Amino acid sequence: MQVTATPPPKPAVPAAYAHLRQLPQGEQLPLIYDRSLVGRPVEVTPEVDLSKFGDNAGVSRRHAQITRGEGQVLLEDLGSSNGTFLNEVRLQPGLQHPLSHQDQVRFGSLRFQYWQKEV
């Protein structure tokens, strides 16, 4: 009789605290980490990988960062070429801006809506 070993359990993926909903299609990108890099994978794979939406969207490799802490979620442009926009206002690179439920966010030409799990 041969005994087969049970594979170890996979590490639990943290539950998403929020997500970005692509507009207008509605695909959801979960936000699960306290600090998430938004961009395209080249040397580093970002936590929010926008490469699936095409190469012509104007998204930089290190486009923006979303940070959660002290009861709020913040959006920061990392000096991207085509800008990060919050409710159609271009963000100044290096400054953090609070995100609120249903805010419109744009990375280059890609549009999203921010959705919190608990409002």
DSSP file (Angstrom, degrees, kcal/mol; ACC not computed):
  #  RESIDUE AA STRUCTURE BP1 BP2  ACC     N-H-->O    O-->H-N    N-H-->O    O-->H-N    TCO  KAPPA ALPHA  PHI   PSI    X-CA   Y-CA   Z-CA
    1    1 A M              0   0    0      0, 0.0     2,-0.5     0, 0.0     0, 0.0   0.000 360.0 360.0 360.0 126.2    0.0    0.0    0.0
    2    2 A Q        -     0   0    0      2,-0.0     2,-0.5     0, 0.0     0, 0.0  -0.793 360.0-147.8 -97.8 133.2    1.4    3.3   -1.1
    3    3 A V        -     0   0    0     -2,-0.5     2,-0.5     0, 0.0     0, 0.0  -0.857   8.2-152.6-101.2 128.8    0.8    6.4    1.1
    4    4 A T        -     0   0    0     -2,-0.5     2,-0.2     1,-0.0    -2,-0.0  -0.854  17.8-124.0-101.9 136.0    0.5    9.7   -0.7
    5    5 A A        -     0   0    0     -2,-0.5    -1,-0.0     1,-0.1     0, 0.0  -0.519  20.7-121.7 -77.4 141.2    1.5   12.8    1.2
    6    6 A T        -     0   0    0     -2,-0.2    -1,-0.1     1,-0.1     0, 0.0  -0.701  32.6-116.7 -80.2 128.8   -1.0   15.5    1.6
    7    7 A P        -     0   0    0      0, 0.0     3,-0.1     0, 0.0    -1,-0.1  -0.326  36.0 -98.2 -65.2 149.6    0.3   18.8    0.1
    8    8 A P        -     0   0    0      0, 0.0    -3,-0.0     0, 0.0     2,-0.0  -0.321  48.3 -93.8 -64.9 151.4    0.8   21.6    2.6
    9    9 A P        -     0   0    0      0, 0.0     3,-0.1     0, 0.0    -3,-0.0  -0.328  41.9-108.2 -65.2 147.5   -2.0   24.1    2.6
   10   10 A K        -     0   0    0      1,-0.1     3,-0.1    -3,-0.1     2,-0.0  -0.481  42.8 -95.9 -71.8 145.5   -1.6   27.2    0.4
   11   11 A P        -     0   0    0      0, 0.0     2,-0.2     0, 0.0    -1,-0.1  -0.364  46.6-103.4 -62.7 142.4   -0.9   30.4    2.4
   12   12 A A        -     0   0    0     -3,-0.1     3,-0.0     1,-0.1     0, 0.0  -0.443  27.7-133.9 -68.7 134.7   -4.0   32.4    2.9
   13   13 A V        -     0   0    0     -2,-0.2     3,-0.1    -3,-0.1    -1,-0.1  -0.775  30.8-110.7 -86.0 129.0   -4.4   35.4    0.7
   14   14 A P        -     0   0    0      0, 0.0     2,-0.1     0, 0.0    -1,-0.1  -0.243  36.2-103.1 -59.0 148.3   -5.5   38.4    2.7
   15   15 A A        -     0   0    0      1,-0.1     2,-0.2    17,-0.0     3,-0.0  -0.447  40.0-104.1 -70.5 145.0   -9.0   39.6    2.1
   16   16 A A        -     0   0    0      1,-0.1    16,-0.2    -2,-0.1    -1,-0.1  -0.500  23.3-163.7 -70.3 134.8   -9.3   42.7   -0.1
   17   17 A Y  S    S-     0   0    0     14,-2.2   100,-2.3     1,-0.2   101,-0.4   0.624  75.7 -15.1 -89.5 -16.2  -10.1   45.9    1.9
   18   18 A A  E     -AB  31 116A   0     13,-1.1    13,-3.0    98,-0.3     2,-0.3  -0.948  65.1-143.9-166.8 176.3  -11.2   47.6   -1.4
   19   19 A H  E     -AB  30 115A   0     96,-2.4    96,-2.9    -2,-0.3     2,-0.5  -0.990  16.7-123.0-151.6 160.5  -10.9   47.3   -5.1
   20   20 A L  E     -AB  29 114A   0      9,-2.5     9,-2.8    -2,-0.3     2,-0.6  -0.927  25.1-153.5-101.8 126.7  -10.5   49.3   -8.3
   21   21 A R  E     -AB  28 113A   0     92,-2.9    92,-1.9    -2,-0.5     7,-0.2  -0.902  17.2-129.1-104.0 116.8  -13.4   48.7  -10.8
   22   22 A Q  E  >  - B   0 112A   0      5,-3.3     4,-2.3    -2,-0.6    90,-0.3  -0.375  34.6-102.3 -65.7 140.1  -12.3   49.4  -14.4
   23   23 A L  T  4 S-     0   0    0     88,-2.7    88,-0.5     1,-0.2    -1,-0.0  -0.925  90.1  -2.3-109.9 135.9  -14.6   51.7  -16.3
   24   24 A P  T  4 S+     0   0    0      0, 0.0    -1,-0.2     0, 0.0    -2,-0.1  -0.998 131.9  50.5 -94.2  -4.5  -16.7   51.0  -18.3
   25   25 A Q  T  4 S-     0   0    0      1,-0.1    -2,-0.2     2,-0.0    -3,-0.0   0.835  89.8-136.2 -66.7 -34.9  -16.1   47.2  -18.4
   26   26 A G     <  +     0   0    0     -4,-2.3    -3,-0.1     1,-0.3    -1,-0.1   0.517  41.0 160.0  94.9   4.6  -16.3   46.6  -14.6
   27   27 A E        -     0   0    0     -6,-0.1    -5,-3.3     1,-0.1     2,-0.4  -0.405  34.2-135.8 -61.2 137.1  -13.3   44.3  -14.1
   28   28 A Q  E     -A   21   0A   0     -7,-0.2    -7,-0.2    -2,-0.1    -1,-0.1  -0.829  16.8-164.5-105.3 133.3  -12.3   44.4  -10.5
   29   29 A L  E     -A   20   0A   0     -9,-2.8    -9,-2.5    -2,-0.4     2,-0.1  -0.957  24.2-135.4-112.0 111.7   -8.7   44.7   -9.2
   30   30 A P  E     -A   19   0A   0      0, 0.0     2,-0.6     0, 0.0   -11,-0.3  -0.355   4.9-147.4 -70.9 145.8   -8.5   43.8   -5.5
   31   31 A L  E     +A   18   0A   0    -13,-3.0   -14,-2.2     1,-0.1   -13,-1.1  -0.959  35.8 149.7-109.2 112.2   -6.5   45.9   -3.1
   32   32 A I        +     0   0    0     -2,-0.6     2,-0.3   -16,-0.2    -1,-0.1   0.584  46.2  74.4-120.3 -16.5   -5.2   43.5   -0.4
   33   33 A Y  S    S-     0   0    0      1,-0.1     3,-0.2    33,-0.1   -16,-0.1  -0.697  76.3-126.8-103.5 153.5   -1.8   45.0    0.8
   34   34 A D  S    S+     0   0    0     -2,-0.3    34,-3.5     1,-0.2     2,-0.4   0.771 106.3  31.3 -67.0 -24.8   -1.2   48.1    2.9
   35   35 A R  E    S-F   67   0B   0     32,-0.2     2,-0.5     2,-0.0    -1,-0.2  -0.967  76.0-178.3-135.5 119.2    1.1   49.4    0.2
   36   36 A S  E     -F   66   0B   0     30,-3.0    30,-2.6    -2,-0.4     2,-0.3  -0.968  18.6-144.6-125.1 121.9    0.4   48.6   -3.5
   37   37 A L  E     -F   65   0B   0     -2,-0.5    11,-2.6    28,-0.2     2,-0.5  -0.667  16.1-152.8 -78.3 135.2    2.4   49.6   -6.4
   38   38 A V  E     +Fg  64  48B   0     26,-3.1    26,-1.8    -2,-0.3    25,-1.6  -0.948  48.0  69.3-110.8 127.4    0.3   50.4   -9.5
   39   39 A G  E    S- g   0  49B   0      9,-2.2    11,-3.1    -2,-0.5    12,-0.4  -0.967  79.0 -47.5 169.5-150.4    2.0   49.9  -12.9
   40   40 A R        -     0   0    0     20,-0.5     2,-0.4    21,-0.5     4,-0.3  -0.932  53.0-108.9-120.2 143.0    3.3   47.5  -15.5
   41   41 A P        +     0   0    0      0, 0.0     4,-0.2     0, 0.0    21,-0.1  -0.576  61.4 126.1 -76.0 127.3    5.7   44.6  -14.7
   42   42 A V  S    S-     0   0    0      2,-1.1     3,-0.1    -2,-0.4    19,-0.0   0.242  92.3  -8.4-134.8 -83.0    9.3   45.1  -16.0
   43   43 A E  S    S+     0   0    0      1,-0.2     2,-0.4     0, 0.0    18,-0.0   0.779 141.2  33.5 -86.2 -29.8   11.9   44.7  -13.3
   44   44 A V  S    S-     0   0    0     -4,-0.3    -2,-1.1    17,-0.0    -1,-0.2  -0.966  79.1-130.7-127.1 140.1    9.3   44.5  -10.5
   45   45 A T        -     0   0    0     -2,-0.4    -8,-0.1    -4,-0.2     4,-0.1  -0.823  29.6-136.7 -90.7 117.5    5.8   43.0  -10.6
   46   46 A P        -     0   0    0      0, 0.0     3,-0.3     0, 0.0    -8,-0.1  -0.360  12.4-126.0 -72.1 153.5    3.4   45.6   -9.2
   47   47 A E  S    S+     0   0    0    -10,-0.3     2,-0.7     1,-0.3    -9,-0.2   0.833 111.2  44.7 -65.7 -31.8    0.7   44.5   -6.8
   48   48 A V  E    S-g   38   0B   0    -11,-2.6    -9,-2.2   -17,-0.0     2,-0.7  -0.871  85.0-166.2-114.3  95.1   -1.8   46.2   -9.1
   49   49 A D  E     +g   39   0B   0     -2,-0.7     3,-0.4    -3,-0.3    -9,-0.2  -0.732  15.6 176.9 -89.5 114.3   -0.7   45.1  -12.6
   50   50 A L    >   +     0   0    0    -11,-3.1     3,-1.6    -2,-0.7   -10,-0.2   0.335  55.1  99.8 -98.1   6.3   -2.3   47.2  -15.4
   51   51 A S  G >   +     0   0    0    -12,-0.4     3,-1.8     1,-0.3    -1,-0.2   0.763  68.8  71.1 -65.4 -24.5   -0.5   45.5  -18.3
   52   52 A K  G 3  S+     0   0    0     -3,-0.4    -1,-0.3     1,-0.3    -2,-0.1   0.672  89.7  62.7 -65.8 -15.1   -3.6   43.3  -19.0
   53   53 A F  G <  S-     0   0    0     -3,-1.6    -1,-0.3     1,-0.3    -2,-0.2   0.351 119.7 -87.0 -93.8   6.3   -5.3   46.4  -20.3
   54   54 A G    X   -     0   0    0     -3,-1.8     3,-0.6     1,-0.1    -1,-0.3  -0.122  27.0 -96.3 109.2 157.6   -2.8   46.9  -23.2
   55   55 A D  T 3  S+     0   0    0      1,-0.2     3,-0.5    -3,-0.1     4,-0.1   0.608 111.5  64.3 -83.8 -13.7    0.5   48.6  -23.8
   56   56 A N  T 3  S+     0   0    0      1,-0.2    -1,-0.2    -3,-0.1    -2,-0.1   0.107  71.4  96.7 -99.9  22.7   -1.0   51.8  -25.3
   57   57 A A  S <  S-     0   0    0     -3,-0.6    52,-3.1     2,-0.1    53,-0.4   0.502  93.6-116.3 -91.4  -3.4   -2.8   53.0  -22.1
   58   58 A G        +     0   0    0     -3,-0.5     2,-0.5     1,-0.2    24,-0.4   0.812  60.8 151.9  75.6  29.7    0.0   55.4  -21.0
   59   59 A V        -     0   0    0     -4,-0.1    -1,-0.2    49,-0.1    -2,-0.1  -0.834  36.1-140.5 -98.8 128.6    0.8   53.5  -17.8
   60   60 A S    >   -     0   0    0     -2,-0.5     3,-0.7     1,-0.1   -20,-0.5  -0.351  23.8-111.8 -78.8 163.7    4.3   53.7  -16.4
   61   61 A R  T 3  S+     0   0    0      1,-0.3     2,-0.5   -22,-0.2   -21,-0.5   0.936 120.4  24.6 -61.4 -46.3    6.2   50.8  -14.9
   62   62 A R  T 3  S+     0   0    0    -23,-0.2    -1,-0.3     1,-0.2   -23,-0.2  -0.766  85.1 152.0-116.3  80.8    6.0   52.5  -11.5
   63   63 A H    <   -     0   0    0    -25,-1.6    15,-2.6    -3,-0.7    17,-0.6   0.947  57.7 -21.3 -82.3 -52.8    3.0   54.7  -12.1
   64   64 A A  E     -FH  38  77B   0    -26,-1.8   -26,-3.1    13,-0.3     2,-0.4  -0.912  52.1-131.4-152.0 172.0    1.4   55.2   -8.7
   65   65 A Q  E     -FH  37  76B   0     11,-2.5    11,-2.2    -2,-0.3     2,-0.5  -1.000   6.4-156.6-136.8 138.8    1.1   53.8   -5.2
   66   66 A I  E     -FH  36  75B   0    -30,-2.6   -30,-3.0    -2,-0.4     2,-0.4  -0.973  18.1-172.5-114.4 124.8   -2.0   53.1   -3.0
   67   67 A T  E     -FH  35  74B   0      7,-2.5     7,-3.3    -2,-0.5     2,-0.5  -0.956  10.2-159.5-123.8 134.5   -1.3   53.1    0.8
   68   68 A R  E     + H   0  73B   0    -34,-3.5     2,-0.3    -2,-0.4     5,-0.2  -0.943  34.9 119.0-112.7 132.9   -3.6   52.1    3.6
   69   69 A G  E >   + H   0  72B   0      3,-2.6     3,-1.5    -2,-0.5    -2,-0.1  -0.867  56.0  24.3 177.0 152.2   -3.0   53.2    7.1
   70   70 A E  T 3  S-     0   0    0      1,-0.3     3,-0.1    -2,-0.3    -2,-0.0   0.850 127.4 -52.6  52.1  41.9   -4.4   55.2   10.1
   71   71 A G  T 3  S+     0   0    0      1,-0.2     2,-0.3     0, 0.0    -1,-0.3   0.579 120.7  80.1  78.1  10.8   -8.0   54.8    9.0
   72   72 A Q  E <   -H   69   0B   0     -3,-1.5    -3,-2.6    28,-0.0     2,-0.4  -0.961  66.4-132.4-144.8 164.8   -7.6   56.1    5.4
   73   73 A V  E     -HI  68  99B   0     26,-0.5    26,-3.3    -2,-0.3     2,-0.4  -0.972  25.9-160.0-118.9 132.0   -6.4   55.1    2.0
   74   74 A L  E     -HI  67  98B   0     -7,-3.3    -7,-2.5    -2,-0.4     2,-0.4  -0.884   8.1-153.0-119.5 143.8   -4.0   57.4    0.1
   75   75 A L  E     -HI  66  97B   0     22,-3.1    22,-2.5    -2,-0.4     2,-0.4  -0.942  16.0-179.1-114.7 134.9   -3.2   57.7   -3.6
   76   76 A E  E     -HI  65  96B   0    -11,-2.2   -11,-2.5    -2,-0.4     2,-0.4  -0.997  23.8-136.0-137.2 130.4    0.2   59.0   -4.8
   77   77 A D  E     -H   64   0B   0     18,-0.5    17,-2.6    15,-0.4   -13,-0.3  -0.692  12.5-151.9 -79.6 136.0    1.6   59.6   -8.3
   78   78 A L        -     0   0    0    -15,-2.6   -14,-0.1    -2,-0.4    -1,-0.1  -0.070  61.7 -74.7-101.4  32.8    5.2   58.3   -8.6
   79   79 A G  S    S-     0   0    0      1,-0.1   -15,-0.1   -16,-0.1   -16,-0.1   0.825  72.5-178.3  81.8  32.8    6.3   60.7  -11.3
   80   80 A S        -     0   0    0    -17,-0.6     3,-0.2     1,-0.1    -1,-0.1  -0.247  32.2-127.5 -65.8 153.3    4.4   58.9  -14.1
   81   81 A S  S    S+     0   0    0      1,-0.2    -1,-0.1     2,-0.1   -22,-0.1   0.886 105.8  33.2 -67.9 -40.7    4.7   60.2  -17.7
   82   82 A N  S    S-     0   0    0    -24,-0.4    -1,-0.2     1,-0.2    26,-0.1   0.314 111.5-119.4-107.1   7.6    1.0   60.4  -18.4
   83   83 A G        -     0   0    0     -3,-0.2    25,-2.5    24,-0.1     2,-0.4   0.293   7.1-104.7  84.0 156.2   -0.3   61.3  -14.9
   84   84 A T  E     -C  107   0A   0      7,-0.4     7,-3.2    23,-0.2     2,-0.4  -0.981  35.6-160.8-117.8 133.9   -2.5   60.0  -12.2
   85   85 A F  E     -CD 106  90A   0     21,-2.8    21,-2.4    -2,-0.4     2,-0.5  -0.943  12.8-162.7-123.2 138.1   -5.9   61.7  -11.8
   86   86 A L  E >  S-CD 105  89A   0      3,-2.5     3,-1.4    -2,-0.4    19,-0.2  -0.975  87.0 -17.2-119.8 115.0   -8.3   61.7   -8.9
   87   87 A N  T 3  S-     0   0    0     17,-3.5    -1,-0.2    -2,-0.5    18,-0.1   0.901 129.7 -55.0  51.9  44.1  -11.8   62.8   -9.9
   88   88 A E  T 3  S+     0   0    0     16,-0.2     2,-0.5     1,-0.2    -1,-0.3   0.572 112.8 119.9  67.4  14.9  -10.2   64.3  -13.1
   89   89 A V  E <   -D   86   0A   0     -3,-1.4    -3,-2.5     0, 0.0     2,-0.2  -0.947  67.1-123.6-107.3 124.1   -7.7   66.4  -11.3
   90   90 A R  E     -D   85   0A   0     -2,-0.5     2,-0.2    -5,-0.2    -5,-0.2  -0.467  26.2-129.6 -69.5 131.6   -4.1   65.6  -12.1
   91   91 A L        -     0   0    0     -7,-3.2    -7,-0.4    -2,-0.2    -1,-0.1  -0.572  14.6-120.2 -82.8 142.1   -2.1   64.7   -9.0
   92   92 A Q    >   -     0   0    0     -2,-0.2     3,-1.6     1,-0.1   -15,-0.4  -0.694  42.2-103.6 -76.8 128.9    1.2   66.4   -8.3
   93   93 A P  T 3  S+     0   0    0      0, 0.0   -15,-0.2     0, 0.0     3,-0.1  -0.219 101.2  21.2 -56.8 140.5    3.9   63.6   -8.1
   94   94 A G  T 3  S+     0   0    0    -17,-2.6     2,-0.4     1,-0.2   -16,-0.1   0.336  96.5 108.3  87.2  -6.0    5.0   62.7   -4.6
   95   95 A L    <   -     0   0    0     -3,-1.6   -18,-0.5   -18,-0.2     2,-0.3  -0.892  63.4-134.1-107.0 134.6    2.0   64.0   -2.7
   96   96 A Q  E     -I   76   0B   0     -2,-0.4   -20,-0.2   -20,-0.2   -30,-0.1  -0.665  18.9-167.4 -87.7 139.5   -0.5   61.6   -1.1
   97   97 A H  E     -I   75   0B   0    -22,-2.5   -22,-3.1    -2,-0.3     2,-0.1  -0.991  25.0-112.9-127.1 133.3   -4.2   62.3   -1.6
   98   98 A P  E     -I   74   0B   0      0, 0.0     2,-0.4     0, 0.0   -24,-0.3  -0.381  26.3-141.8 -67.2 140.4   -7.0   60.5    0.3
   99   99 A L  E     -I   73   0B   0    -26,-3.3   -26,-0.5    -2,-0.1     2,-0.3  -0.830  15.6-165.0 -99.9 140.2   -9.3   58.2   -1.6
  100  100 A S    >   -     0   0    0     -2,-0.4     3,-2.2   -28,-0.1    14,-0.2  -0.892  38.7 -75.2-122.0 155.6  -13.0   58.0   -0.8
  101  101 A H  T 3  S+     0   0    0     -2,-0.3    14,-0.2     1,-0.3    -1,-0.1  -0.215 117.6   9.6 -50.1 129.8  -15.6   55.4   -1.8
  102  102 A Q  T 3  S+     0   0    0     12,-3.4    -1,-0.3     1,-0.2    13,-0.1   0.555  86.8 155.1  72.1  14.6  -16.6   55.7   -5.5
  103  103 A D    <   -     0   0    0     -3,-2.2    11,-2.7    11,-0.3     2,-0.5  -0.397  46.1-119.4 -61.8 147.6  -13.8   58.2   -6.4
  104  104 A Q  E     - E   0 113A   0      9,-0.2   -17,-3.5    -2,-0.0     2,-0.4  -0.811  33.4-173.0 -90.5 129.8  -12.8   58.2  -10.0
  105  105 A V  E     -CE  86 112A   0      7,-2.8     7,-3.1    -2,-0.5     2,-0.4  -0.978   5.8-169.1-126.2 136.4   -9.2   57.3  -10.6
  106  106 A R  E     -CE  85 111A   0    -21,-2.4   -21,-2.8    -2,-0.4     2,-0.6  -0.993  10.0-169.4-130.7 130.1   -7.3   57.4  -13.9
  107  107 A F  E >  S-CE  84 110A   0      3,-2.3     3,-2.3    -2,-0.4     2,-0.4  -0.961  75.6 -47.4-112.1 109.0   -3.8   56.0  -14.6
  108  108 A G  T 3  S-     0   0    0    -25,-2.5   -50,-0.2    -2,-0.6   -49,-0.1  -0.535 125.3 -24.7  61.5-120.8   -2.7   57.3  -18.0
  109  109 A S  T 3  S+     0   0    0    -52,-3.1     2,-0.5    -2,-0.4    -1,-0.3   0.408 114.5 106.5-101.8   1.4   -5.9   56.7  -20.1
  110  110 A L  E <   - E   0 107A   0     -3,-2.3    -3,-2.3   -53,-0.4     2,-0.4  -0.710  56.9-155.1 -86.6 125.6   -7.2   53.8  -17.9
  111  111 A R  E     + E   0 106A   0    -88,-0.5   -88,-2.7    -2,-0.5     2,-0.3  -0.812  18.0 167.8-105.6 139.6  -10.2   54.8  -15.8
  112  112 A F  E     -BE  22 105A   0     -7,-3.1    -7,-2.8    -2,-0.4     2,-0.4  -0.924  27.7-136.3-140.1 163.5  -11.3   53.1  -12.6
  113  113 A Q  E     -BE  21 104A   0    -92,-1.9   -92,-2.9    -2,-0.3     2,-0.4  -0.995  25.2-128.7-122.6 134.5  -13.7   53.7   -9.7
  114  114 A Y  E     -B   20   0A   0    -11,-2.7   -12,-3.4    -2,-0.4     2,-0.5  -0.686  25.0-170.9 -85.0 128.2  -12.4   53.1   -6.1
  115  115 A W  E     -B   19   0A   0    -96,-2.9   -96,-2.4    -2,-0.4     2,-0.3  -0.976   8.1-154.6-124.5 119.3  -14.7   50.8   -4.0
  116  116 A Q  E     -B   18   0A   0     -2,-0.5   -98,-0.3   -98,-0.2     3,-0.1  -0.641  16.1-137.4 -86.0 148.3  -14.2   50.3   -0.3
  117  117 A K  S    S+     0   0    0   -100,-2.3     2,-0.5    -2,-0.3   -99,-0.1   0.900  96.0  36.5 -70.2 -41.1  -15.5   47.1    1.3
  118  118 A E              0   0    0   -101,-0.4    -1,-0.2     1,-0.1   -17,-0.1  -0.959 360.0 360.0-117.2 119.9  -16.9   49.0    4.3
  119  119 A V              0   0    0     -2,-0.5    -1,-0.1    -3,-0.1   -18,-0.1   0.412 360.0 360.0 -99.7 360.0  -18.4   52.4    3.7
